[in-house]
Amino acid sequence: MPMEIEMSGKPLYCDYDPYQDALFITFSKTTGLTYYEEGDDGLLIRRDADTDEIVGYTIRNISLKICRQYLPQLVAA
């Protein structure tokens, strides 16, 4: 189920797909035709096909990334 949050006074729309283990973040509820650019470490940059403006991000393998970031801190505690 998509979730709307606010950052710096602007809305962000987030959705998690457990099957793909992917977090989808967009800057508006709806987008037109888009394409992706592959960034570093499984980050996909979503761009508007007409303007090349960044309209969102997709983070693949998000569970693994969270575990790698926080597990060392939890084990050390």
C-alpha positions in Angstrom: 0.0 0.0 0.0 1.5 3.3 -1.0 2.3 5.8 1.7 2.6 9.6 1.5 5.1 11.3 3.7 6.4 14.9 3.8 10.0 16.0 3.6 11.0 19.7 3.6 7.4 20.6 3.0 7.1 18.5 -0.1 5.2 15.2 -0.5 6.9 11.9 -1.3 5.1 8.8 -2.2 6.6 5.5 -1.1 5.7 1.9 -1.9 7.4 -1.3 -1.0 7.1 -4.5 -3.1 8.0 -7.5 -1.0 8.2 -9.8 -4.1 10.9 -7.6 -5.7 12.3 -6.4 -2.3 12.2 -2.9 -3.8 11.3 0.5 -2.4 9.7 2.9 -4.9 9.9 6.6 -4.2 8.2 9.2 -6.4 7.6 12.9 -6.1 4.1 12.9 -7.4 1.1 10.5 -7.2 1.1 10.0 -10.9 3.8 10.2 -13.5 3.8 10.1 -17.3 6.1 8.1 -19.4 9.4 7.5 -17.6 12.7 5.7 -18.0 15.3 4.5 -15.6 19.0 5.1 -15.3 21.0 2.7 -13.2 22.9 4.3 -10.4 25.2 2.8 -7.8 24.5 -0.3 -5.7 21.0 -1.1 -7.1 19.7 2.5 -7.1 17.5 3.3 -10.1 16.9 6.9 -11.0 13.5 7.4 -12.6 13.3 10.2 -15.1 10.5 11.9 -17.1 10.8 10.8 -20.7 10.0 14.2 -22.1 12.0 16.5 -19.8 14.6 14.2 -18.3 13.6 15.5 -14.9 14.1 13.1 -12.0 10.6 12.0 -10.8 11.6 9.3 -8.4 13.9 6.5 -7.3 13.8 2.7 -7.0 16.0 1.0 -4.5 16.4 -2.7 -5.2 17.3 -5.3 -2.4 16.2 -2.7 0.2 16.0 -5.3 3.0 19.6 -6.4 2.5 20.8 -2.7 2.4 19.0 -2.0 5.7 20.4 -5.1 7.4 24.0 -4.2 6.3 23.6 -0.7 7.6 22.1 -1.5 11.0 23.1 -5.0 11.9 26.7 -4.1 13.0 25.3 -1.5 15.4 22.8 -3.9 16.9 25.4 -6.7 17.3 27.8 -4.3 19.0 25.1 -3.1 21.5 
